Amino acid sequence: MFAVVQIAGSQFRVRKDQTLYVPQIDGKTGDQVEFSNVLLSSGDGKLSVGKDVKQVIKVEILGQVQGDKVISFKMNRRKGFRKKHGHRTHYTKIKVTEIA
């Protein structure tokens, strides 16, 4: 059984007991969160799409983490212009506990 769910503006294909990283969502470690914006679900040989989907995804927050550092470097040669900018994107690690 799997489902396609929209979390924080991105779509993810999820299965039960799967661990994944999603864009940062509010909550503390150990909190239970429900996502009702399920776009597609498959189970028991049936496929539900769009408004026919009545399922809810229940997840547990495992922690808040940061991604790898991304560096943007701009330079104009022979002009003395150099600009270095870096950032780390924030993610939330979640575990799918139930597709109900």
Secondary structure as GFF3:
##gff-version 3
##sequence-region A 1 100
A	DSSP	beta_strand	2	7	.	.	.	ID=ss1
A	DSSP	beta_strand	10	15	.	.	.	ID=ss2
A	DSSP	beta_strand	19	23	.	.	.	ID=ss3
A	DSSP	beta_strand	32	35	.	.	.	ID=ss4
A	DSSP	beta_strand	38	43	.	.	.	ID=ss5
A	DSSP	beta_strand	46	49	.	.	.	ID=ss6
A	DSSP	three_ten_helix	50	52	.	.	.	ID=ss7
A	DSSP	beta_strand	57	76	.	.	.	ID=ss8
A	DSSP	beta_strand	81	99	.	.	.	ID=ss9
###
